[in-house]
Amino acid sequence: MRKLIMWNIITLDGYFEGNQNWDLSLHSAIWGEELHKLSIEQLHSADYLVFGRVTYEGMAAHWTKAEGEIADLMNKIPKIVFSSTLQSADWNNTTLIKGKAAAEIRKLKEQGGRDMYVFGSANLSETFVNDNLFDEYRIGIAPVILGSGRPLFRQGLSSQNLSLVSSQQLLTGGVVLKYITNYYGGAGKSGAPG
């Protein structure tokens, strides 16, 4: 079964961006050679990159002008954007889906294959968390207390138990944590194997 993986960077106090869209200054505190290598490894293992509209628009604006191995992979890998408001998705290899995100992801997971990654996309991620669709959470903790901003995990999400499978301390002072869901393998909402 194909896995859906969340990859995000947050501050120690839980924010994935500042008070404005694309205020990602916290990334400079954790970025370095190790995260560069991890990013390339993840992209090589990806069948799809999955975005909500806001993240898609920002990623497309950035990566279509960027250069280097990460940019090449970001532009090459098939992408899915879920949006009811976008009229077109012009970034190379992008499919626009206006329907139910959870149903589409379930279909893709059942097809098997390599991983699907959700970068950013907090609103879309919230849907996937509540529908128990993430198989793995990869969270980079930046050594920053931001004080305010947009939390990655807002109040009111479905309760879930996770298992830590690895932690990597970075030379920048950050940490990358990898958790798997306790229902990995196709469980339903109850968390029981299925």
N, C-alpha and C positions, 0 to 999 in steps of 0.2 A: 504494500500500500504506500502511495506517495505521501510524504510528510509535509505538513504546513508548519513553518518555523517563523516565529517572531524574532527579528533582530532589531534591537534598538539600543540607544545609549541614553542613560539617564544620569542625573546628578544624585549625590548621596541622599538628598531630600526628595527624590522621586520625580523631578521634572525632566521631560524630554526636549522641551524648548522653552525659550523665555516667554514673555507676555505677548509677543507678536509672532505670527507665522514666520518660520524660517529664521528665527533668532536662535542659532545653533552655536553660539560662541563657546558653549560648554565642551564642544567636540575638540577644540584645540588643547584642552587640558588632558585628554586621554589619547589623542591620535599620535601614532608613532609607527615605527617599523613593524612592530608585532601586529597592530590592528590592520596595517596595510596588507600584511601576509594573510591574516585571517580573512579579510575581505575578498582577496583573490581566491582563496580556497573555497569560501562559501559560494562565490559566483560560479566557479567551475563545477560545483555540485548541484547547480540550480537548473531545473526545467523551466521555471517561471518565476518572475518577480511580480508581486501583487501589490496594488496601490489603491488608495482612495483618491478622489479628485485633487485635493489640495497638494498632497504629496506628489502625485503624478505630475502635476503642472510644474512644481518646483524642480523635481528630478529631471524632467525633460528639458527644462530651460538650462539647467546646469550641465548635464552630461552630454548633450548634443554639441556643446561648445568645448568640452574638456578633451584632454589628450592623455594617453598613457594606457597601461594594461587594464586598469579598473574601468576607465571610460570605454575602452573597446568592448569589454564584456558587458557593461551596462547597456550599451547600444545594440549589442548583438542578441542577447538573451530575450526570448519571448516575454512579453509583459502583458498583464491584465490590469485594466483600470475599471473599477466599479463606480459608476456615477449615473445619477438620473438627470443631471443638468448638462454634462458635456455633449456637444453635438458631434464631435469627431475626436479621434485620438491619433495624432500624426507622428508621434515618436516611433521610430523604426521598430517593427515587430510588436506592435501593441494592438490588443483586442479590447474594444470598449464593450462592457457588459452593463446593461441598464436594469437587468432583472435582479432576482434575489441572490445576494452574494453567497449566503450559506449553502443554498442548493447547488450553485455552480461549483463551489469549492468541494463539496461532497463528491460531485461527479468526477472532478479532476483527481481527487484522492483515490477514488476507486479504480481509476485507470492504471494506477501504478506508475513507476518511473522515478526520476530523481526529485529532489526537494523543491518546494515552493517557499519563497521567502516573502514576508511582509516587512517592509522597511517603513518606519514612521507610521503614518496612516492611523492615528490614534482612534478616530471615530470608527473606521472600518474594523480595527483590531478589537474594539470594544464589542462589536457584533460577534466576531469570531470567538472571543473569550466567553461571552454569554451563551454561545451555541456549542461550546466545548469542541471547537475545531482545531485549535492549536495542539500539535503533538509535542512541540518543544519551544521553550523560551530561551533565547540567548540574549542576555542583558549585559551590556557594558556599563559599569558604574564609574562615572568620571569623578575624580577627587575634588568635587566642587559642592558647596552649599549655595544654591542659587537664591533662596529666600522667597521667590515667587516665579510663576510661569505656568505652563500647562503640564499637569501631571499625566504620566503615561497610564496609570491605573486609577480611574476615578472611583469615587464612592458609588456603591450600588451594583458593582459587578457580581456575577455569580461566584460563590465560594468554591475554591478548588484546592486540592492537595497536590503538591508537586514533589518530585524527587530530584535532588541535586546530583548530577552525573559528573560534573567537572567544574573546577574553578581555576582560573589562570591569572596570576598576579602579573601586571604589566610594569615595565620599567618606568612608565609615566606616573605610576602611583594608582592607576586605575585597576579594575578587576573585571574579568569576563566570567560570568556565571552561566552555566547551562543547566536547565531544568527540563525534565520530561514530565508529561502529565501522567498521572496514575491510571489513566484510561487509554493510554497509547495502544493502538492496534484496532481502533474502530469502535470504541465504546460509545454508547449513546449518552444522553443527558445525565443519566443516573451515575455515570462513572463506572458502571459494571462492564466487564469485557463483553464485546459484542461483535 
